[in-house]
């Protein structure tokens, strides 16, 4: 990868061109009607590409290969680095380096995407994905020099990708002894430009590395290596953890994301909305039923008979946030109890335990996004009878993976086997709560 860096840069620009085609051209085309087909309508092709294939399988690639997508293929990464190369080169301000952005950006993007129906309409795609790309270019132009400041701090999915990459069986391993031995007064070594701002000498794990290969072989101390998939969570996770990562897992992936997938099929959502609507009508309060909100604030496509009232918008946001709060807090309480059973309260131990949820959390986002894949295939009369069986198999496998990680992490903190067993009980309860949410969506409702 290091030797063929020019080819990789060229490939990045090809992806940029395809990405631009898929987000720009459908905006100028009429919305597909009931006669449009997946193989003949560019809008449906773009919808299927982004939400049916692109994003679900980018998540899978993080688990299998680390953040190769970020370093080799991501259009935003290529554009922000290009803008940085020709930009102002200012110092990165403190507000950009705030540790909460991975959670906040993910939460805001997820909720806003549901408000404007980003999975269905090209203008919403342009606004959400295109807006993120413009932001990446502006940040790149203003800050850093040949760096990916946006990717490091502000990308809405940076935190999610970093979590999933912890499970990857490959990473660039740094041999610190070889690094120290490489220092020689007569041997000048050309420094490496690490675009995502990773401190190479002390790099451990694959969470921050973009797997671009530029540092491969540097000082004869960095090499692409295989590793057990549990090593970063179980071993490095004991010291390399923080509360914002835990918030992203608990209230982001297992909370807000599930709420965003849930509301479209939830009978509770419909029942609550009807009760509120009846209450408003009985009191002659009619403004919440207005449909004057612009499309960039709430879904408004009358030609498709798809228009959100103010009540609809408030219900969507309220349902997602409430689901996120209830599920996130429920799982957090279970994992907090396990933390306390392992001894005096320590946030680092709690954060370490939460990392064991990453396989199940990532699986949930994958099967949620793949619902769009299944819906589009069903509309084309493709047989999708297998979908729920595959979902059940994936959830079972990832639950077992998370359970195994829980066992290994608890072993790092427990002092005897009784404590180990007792601490596992609330962790199993937390995993069961997450699976209950998915059972409701695909089987219970």
C-alpha positions as CSV (number, residue, x, y, z in Angstrom):
1,X,0.0,0.0,0.0
2,X,2.9,2.4,0.7
3,X,4.6,1.6,-2.6
4,X,1.4,2.1,-4.6
5,X,0.2,5.2,-2.8
6,X,-0.4,7.1,-6.1
7,X,-2.8,4.4,-7.2
8,X,-4.7,4.6,-4.0
9,X,-5.0,8.4,-4.3
10,X,-6.3,7.9,-7.8
11,X,-8.8,5.3,-6.6
12,X,-10.0,7.8,-4.0
13,X,-10.8,10.4,-6.7
14,X,-12.8,7.8,-8.6
15,X,-14.9,7.2,-5.5
16,X,-15.3,10.9,-5.1
17,X,-16.7,11.1,-8.6
18,X,-19.1,8.2,-8.1
19,X,-20.2,9.7,-4.7
20,X,-20.8,13.1,-6.3
21,X,-22.9,11.5,-9.1
22,X,-25.1,9.6,-6.6
23,X,-25.8,12.6,-4.4
24,X,-26.1,15.4,-7.0
25,X,-27.8,14.0,-10.1
26,X,-30.9,12.5,-8.4
27,X,-31.8,15.9,-7.0
28,X,-32.6,17.1,-10.5
29,X,-34.6,14.1,-11.5
30,X,-38.3,13.5,-10.8
31,X,-39.1,11.4,-7.8
32,X,-39.7,7.7,-8.7
33,X,-43.3,6.6,-9.1
34,X,-44.8,3.1,-8.8
35,X,-43.5,2.2,-12.3
36,X,-39.8,2.9,-11.4
37,X,-37.4,0.0,-11.0
38,X,-34.2,-0.5,-9.1
39,X,-32.2,-1.3,-12.3
40,X,-33.6,1.6,-14.4
41,X,-34.1,4.6,-12.1
42,X,-31.0,6.5,-10.9
43,X,-32.7,7.8,-7.8
44,X,-33.5,4.2,-6.7
45,X,-30.1,3.1,-7.7
46,X,-28.6,5.8,-5.5
47,X,-30.9,5.0,-2.6
48,X,-30.0,1.3,-2.8
49,X,-26.2,2.1,-3.2
50,X,-26.1,4.4,-0.1
51,X,-28.4,2.8,2.3
52,X,-28.7,-0.8,1.0
53,X,-25.1,-1.5,0.2
54,X,-22.6,1.3,1.0
55,X,-23.2,2.1,4.6
56,X,-24.2,-1.4,5.9
57,X,-21.1,-3.0,4.4
58,X,-18.8,-0.2,5.3
59,X,-19.6,-1.2,8.9
60,X,-18.8,-4.8,8.1
61,X,-15.5,-3.8,6.6
62,X,-14.5,-2.1,9.9
63,X,-14.9,-5.3,11.7
64,X,-13.1,-7.4,9.1
65,X,-10.2,-5.0,8.0
66,X,-10.2,-2.1,10.3
67,X,-10.6,1.4,8.9
68,X,-9.5,0.7,5.4
69,X,-12.5,2.5,4.1
70,X,-11.4,5.6,5.8
71,X,-7.8,5.5,4.6
72,X,-8.4,4.2,1.1
73,X,-11.9,4.9,-0.2
74,X,-13.7,7.5,1.8
75,X,-14.6,10.5,-0.4
76,X,-14.8,12.9,2.6
77,X,-11.4,11.9,3.8
78,X,-9.9,12.5,0.4
79,X,-11.6,15.9,0.0
80,X,-10.7,17.2,3.5
81,X,-7.1,16.1,3.1
82,X,-7.0,17.8,-0.3
83,X,-8.5,21.0,1.1
84,X,-6.0,20.9,4.0
85,X,-3.1,20.6,1.6
86,X,-4.1,23.8,-0.1
87,X,-5.7,25.6,2.8
88,X,-4.8,28.1,5.6
89,X,-3.0,25.6,7.8
90,X,-4.2,27.1,11.1
91,X,-3.8,25.4,14.5
92,X,-6.6,23.2,15.5
93,X,-8.8,25.0,18.0
94,X,-10.0,23.6,21.3
95,X,-13.6,23.4,20.3
96,X,-12.7,21.1,17.4
97,X,-10.7,18.8,19.7
98,X,-13.6,18.4,22.2
99,X,-14.0,14.7,23.0
100,X,-17.8,14.7,22.9
101,X,-18.1,15.3,19.1
102,X,-18.2,11.6,18.0
103,X,-21.3,11.1,20.2
104,X,-23.0,14.5,19.6
105,X,-22.4,14.5,15.8
106,X,-23.7,10.9,15.5
107,X,-26.8,11.7,17.6
108,X,-27.7,14.9,15.8
109,X,-27.1,13.4,12.3
110,X,-29.3,10.3,13.2
111,X,-32.2,12.3,14.5
112,X,-32.1,15.0,11.8
113,X,-31.9,12.3,9.1
114,X,-35.2,10.9,10.4
115,X,-36.8,14.3,10.4
116,X,-36.1,14.8,6.7
117,X,-36.4,11.1,5.7
118,X,-32.8,10.8,4.5
119,X,-33.3,7.1,3.5
120,X,-36.0,8.0,1.0
121,X,-35.4,11.4,-0.7
122,X,-32.5,12.7,-2.8
123,X,-32.7,16.3,-1.5
124,X,-32.4,15.0,2.1
125,X,-29.4,12.9,1.1
126,X,-27.7,15.9,-0.5
127,X,-28.4,17.9,2.7
128,X,-27.1,15.4,5.2
129,X,-24.3,13.7,3.3
130,X,-23.4,16.6,1.1
131,X,-23.6,19.0,4.1
132,X,-21.1,16.7,5.9
133,X,-18.8,16.7,2.9
134,X,-18.9,20.5,2.6
135,X,-18.1,20.7,6.4
136,X,-15.2,18.4,5.9
137,X,-13.8,20.6,3.1
138,X,-14.2,23.8,5.1
139,X,-12.5,22.3,8.2
140,X,-9.7,20.9,6.0
141,X,-9.2,24.3,4.4
142,X,-9.0,26.1,7.7
143,X,-7.0,23.8,9.9
144,X,-4.0,21.5,9.7
145,X,-1.6,20.9,6.8
146,X,-2.0,17.7,4.8
147,X,-4.2,16.4,7.7
148,X,-7.7,14.9,8.1
149,X,-8.8,17.1,11.0
150,X,-12.5,16.5,10.2
151,X,-12.0,12.7,10.2
152,X,-10.1,12.8,13.5
153,X,-12.6,15.0,15.5
154,X,-15.9,15.9,13.7
155,X,-16.9,13.2,11.3
156,X,-20.4,11.9,12.5
157,X,-19.4,8.3,12.1
158,X,-15.8,8.6,13.3
159,X,-16.7,7.3,16.7
160,X,-18.7,4.3,15.4
161,X,-15.9,3.3,13.0
162,X,-13.3,3.6,15.8
163,X,-15.4,1.3,18.0
164,X,-15.9,-1.3,15.3
165,X,-12.2,-1.3,14.3
166,X,-11.4,-2.4,17.8
167,X,-12.7,-5.9,16.7
168,X,-10.6,-6.1,13.5
169,X,-8.2,-9.1,13.3
170,X,-5.6,-6.9,11.5
171,X,-3.8,-3.7,12.4
172,X,-0.6,-1.9,12.0
173,X,1.5,-3.0,14.9
174,X,4.2,-0.7,16.3
175,X,7.3,-2.3,17.7
176,X,8.5,0.3,20.2
177,X,11.9,-1.5,20.8
178,X,12.6,-1.4,17.1
179,X,11.5,2.3,17.0
180,X,14.0,3.2,19.7
181,X,16.7,1.2,18.1
182,X,16.2,3.1,14.8
183,X,17.7,6.3,16.2
184,X,21.2,6.8,14.9
185,X,23.1,10.1,14.6
186,X,24.3,9.2,11.0
187,X,21.0,7.8,9.8
188,X,18.4,10.5,8.9
189,X,14.8,9.2,8.7
190,X,12.2,11.0,6.7
191,X,9.1,11.5,8.9
192,X,5.8,10.1,7.9
193,X,2.7,12.3,7.4
194,X,0.0,10.5,9.3
195,X,-3.1,12.3,8.0
196,X,-5.5,11.2,10.8
197,X,-3.1,12.6,13.4
198,X,-2.2,9.3,15.1
199,X,0.9,9.4,17.4
200,X,2.6,6.5,15.5
201,X,5.3,5.7,18.1
202,X,2.8,5.0,20.8
203,X,0.0,3.7,18.6
204,X,-1.8,0.7,20.0
205,X,-4.8,-1.0,18.4
206,X,-6.7,-0.1,15.3
207,X,-9.3,2.4,16.6
208,X,-7.7,5.6,15.3
209,X,-5.6,4.2,12.5
210,X,-7.0,4.7,8.9
211,X,-5.1,1.7,7.5
212,X,-3.8,3.8,4.6
213,X,-0.4,2.0,4.7
214,X,1.7,5.1,4.5
215,X,3.6,4.2,7.7
216,X,4.2,0.6,6.7
217,X,7.8,-0.3,7.4
218,X,8.6,3.1,8.9
219,X,11.8,2.8,11.0
220,X,11.4,-1.0,10.5
221,X,9.0,-0.7,13.4
222,X,5.5,-0.7,11.9
223,X,4.0,-3.7,10.1
224,X,0.6,-5.0,9.1
225,X,-0.1,-7.8,11.6
226,X,-2.8,-10.2,12.6
227,X,-4.1,-10.3,16.1
228,X,-6.8,-12.0,18.1
229,X,-10.1,-10.0,17.6
230,X,-10.5,-9.6,21.3
231,X,-7.2,-8.1,22.2
232,X,-8.0,-4.4,21.8
233,X,-11.2,-4.6,23.9
234,X,-10.0,-7.0,26.5
235,X,-6.4,-5.9,27.0
236,X,-6.0,-2.3,25.7
237,X,-9.5,-1.4,26.7
238,X,-8.6,-1.6,30.4
239,X,-6.7,1.6,30.1
240,X,-7.7,3.0,26.7
241,X,-11.3,4.0,27.3
242,X,-13.4,7.1,28.1
243,X,-16.9,8.0,29.0
244,X,-17.7,9.5,25.6
245,X,-17.1,6.2,24.0
246,X,-19.4,4.5,26.5
247,X,-22.1,7.2,25.8
248,X,-21.8,6.5,22.1
249,X,-22.3,2.7,22.6
250,X,-25.1,3.0,25.2
251,X,-27.1,6.1,24.1
252,X,-26.0,6.2,20.5
253,X,-25.8,2.8,18.9
254,X,-28.0,1.0,21.5
255,X,-30.3,3.9,22.1
256,X,-30.9,6.6,19.5
257,X,-30.0,4.4,16.5
258,X,-32.6,1.7,17.7
259,X,-35.2,4.4,18.2
260,X,-34.5,5.7,14.7
261,X,-35.2,2.3,13.2
262,X,-38.1,1.5,15.7
263,X,-40.5,4.4,15.2
264,X,-41.4,3.5,11.6
265,X,-42.9,0.1,12.7
266,X,-43.9,0.8,16.3
267,X,-47.6,0.5,17.2
268,X,-46.7,2.4,20.4
269,X,-45.7,5.4,18.2
270,X,-49.0,5.3,16.4
271,X,-51.1,4.9,19.6
272,X,-49.3,7.7,21.4
273,X,-49.6,10.0,18.4
274,X,-53.4,9.3,18.1
275,X,-53.9,10.0,21.8
276,X,-52.0,13.3,21.6
277,X,-53.9,14.2,18.4
278,X,-57.3,13.5,20.1
279,X,-56.3,15.5,23.1
280,X,-55.3,18.5,20.9
281,X,-58.5,18.3,18.8
282,X,-60.7,18.2,21.9
283,X,-59.1,21.4,23.0
284,X,-59.3,23.0,19.6
285,X,-55.4,23.3,19.4
286,X,-54.9,22.9,15.6
287,X,-51.5,24.4,14.8
288,X,-49.6,21.2,15.5
289,X,-51.4,19.7,12.5
290,X,-49.9,22.3,10.1
291,X,-47.9,21.1,7.1
292,X,-46.0,24.3,6.3
293,X,-42.6,23.1,7.5
294,X,-40.0,23.2,4.7
295,X,-38.5,19.9,3.4
296,X,-35.1,20.7,5.0
297,X,-36.7,20.8,8.4
298,X,-39.4,18.2,8.2
299,X,-40.3,15.7,5.4
300,X,-42.6,17.6,3.0
301,X,-43.3,15.9,-0.3
302,X,-47.0,16.3,-1.1
303,X,-46.6,14.8,-4.6
304,X,-45.6,11.5,-2.8
305,X,-48.3,11.9,-0.2
306,X,-45.5,12.1,2.4
307,X,-45.8,15.2,4.6
308,X,-44.9,15.6,8.2
309,X,-47.0,17.8,10.5
310,X,-45.4,19.6,13.4
311,X,-46.9,16.9,15.6
312,X,-45.3,14.2,13.4
313,X,-41.9,15.9,13.7
314,X,-42.2,16.3,17.5
315,X,-43.3,12.7,17.8
316,X,-40.4,11.4,15.7
317,X,-37.8,13.3,17.7
318,X,-39.5,12.5,21.0
319,X,-39.8,8.8,20.3
320,X,-36.2,8.5,19.2
321,X,-34.8,10.4,22.2
322,X,-37.1,8.6,24.7
323,X,-36.1,5.2,23.2
324,X,-32.4,6.2,23.4
325,X,-32.8,7.4,27.0
326,X,-34.7,4.3,28.2
327,X,-32.6,1.7,26.4
328,X,-29.3,3.4,27.1
329,X,-30.0,4.0,30.8
330,X,-31.4,0.4,31.2
331,X,-28.2,-1.2,29.8
332,X,-26.0,1.4,31.7
333,X,-27.7,0.4,35.0
334,X,-27.0,-3.3,34.3
335,X,-23.4,-2.7,33.4
336,X,-23.1,-0.3,36.4
337,X,-24.3,-3.0,38.7
338,X,-21.7,-5.4,37.3
339,X,-19.0,-2.7,37.8
340,X,-20.0,-2.3,41.5
341,X,-20.1,-6.1,42.0
342,X,-16.4,-6.1,40.9
343,X,-15.4,-3.8,43.6
344,X,-15.3,-0.1,44.5
345,X,-16.8,2.1,41.7
346,X,-14.4,3.0,38.9
347,X,-15.4,4.7,35.7
348,X,-12.5,3.1,33.8
349,X,-13.9,-0.4,34.8
350,X,-17.4,0.6,33.7
351,X,-16.1,1.9,30.4
352,X,-14.1,-1.2,29.9
353,X,-17.2,-3.4,30.4
354,X,-19.2,-1.3,28.0
355,X,-16.7,-2.0,25.2
356,X,-17.8,-5.6,25.3
357,X,-21.1,-4.4,23.8
358,X,-19.5,-3.3,20.6
359,X,-20.3,-6.5,18.5
360,X,-24.0,-6.4,19.4
361,X,-24.2,-2.6,19.0
362,X,-22.6,-2.7,15.5
363,X,-24.8,-5.6,14.5
364,X,-27.9,-3.6,15.4
365,X,-26.9,-0.7,13.2
366,X,-26.2,-3.2,10.3
367,X,-29.5,-5.0,10.5
368,X,-31.3,-1.7,10.9
369,X,-29.7,-0.2,7.8
370,X,-30.2,-3.5,5.9
371,X,-34.0,-3.0,6.4
372,X,-33.8,-0.5,3.6
373,X,-32.0,-3.2,1.5
374,X,-34.8,-5.7,2.2
375,X,-37.5,-3.1,1.5
376,X,-36.1,-2.2,-1.9
377,X,-35.6,-5.8,-2.9
378,X,-39.2,-6.6,-1.7
379,X,-40.5,-3.8,-3.9
380,X,-38.9,-5.5,-6.9
381,X,-40.6,-8.8,-5.9
382,X,-37.3,-10.4,-5.0
383,X,-37.7,-13.3,-2.5
384,X,-36.7,-12.1,0.9
385,X,-38.3,-14.8,3.1
386,X,-34.8,-15.5,4.4
387,X,-34.3,-12.0,5.9
388,X,-35.6,-12.6,9.5
389,X,-33.6,-15.9,9.7
390,X,-30.4,-14.1,8.8
391,X,-31.2,-11.3,11.3
392,X,-31.8,-13.9,14.0
393,X,-28.5,-15.6,13.2
394,X,-26.6,-12.4,13.2
395,X,-28.0,-11.2,16.5
396,X,-27.4,-14.6,18.1
397,X,-23.8,-14.7,16.9
398,X,-23.0,-11.1,17.9
399,X,-24.7,-11.6,21.3
400,X,-22.5,-14.6,21.9
401,X,-19.5,-12.6,20.9
402,X,-20.4,-9.8,23.3
403,X,-21.1,-12.3,26.0
404,X,-17.6,-13.8,25.4
405,X,-16.0,-10.4,25.6
406,X,-17.9,-9.7,28.8
407,X,-16.5,-12.9,30.3
408,X,-13.0,-12.0,29.3
409,X,-13.3,-8.4,30.5
410,X,-14.7,-9.4,33.8
411,X,-11.8,-11.8,34.2
412,X,-9.5,-8.8,34.1
413,X,-11.2,-7.3,37.1
414,X,-12.6,-10.1,39.2
415,X,-10.6,-11.4,42.2
416,X,-12.3,-14.8,42.5
417,X,-14.7,-17.0,40.6
418,X,-17.8,-16.2,42.7
419,X,-17.4,-12.5,42.0
420,X,-16.8,-13.4,38.3
421,X,-20.1,-15.3,38.0
422,X,-22.1,-12.7,40.0
423,X,-20.9,-9.8,37.8
424,X,-21.9,-11.7,34.6
425,X,-25.6,-11.9,35.7
426,X,-26.4,-8.2,35.1
427,X,-24.3,-8.1,32.0
428,X,-26.5,-10.9,30.6
429,X,-29.5,-8.9,31.6
430,X,-28.2,-5.9,29.6
431,X,-27.7,-8.0,26.5
432,X,-31.2,-9.4,26.9
433,X,-32.6,-5.9,27.0
434,X,-31.0,-5.0,23.7
435,X,-32.2,-8.2,22.0
436,X,-35.7,-7.5,23.3
437,X,-35.7,-4.2,21.4
438,X,-34.8,-6.0,18.2
439,X,-37.2,-8.8,18.8
440,X,-40.0,-6.3,19.0
441,X,-39.1,-4.7,15.8
442,X,-38.7,-7.8,13.6
443,X,-40.9,-10.4,15.3
444,X,-43.0,-9.0,18.2
445,X,-44.8,-6.2,16.3
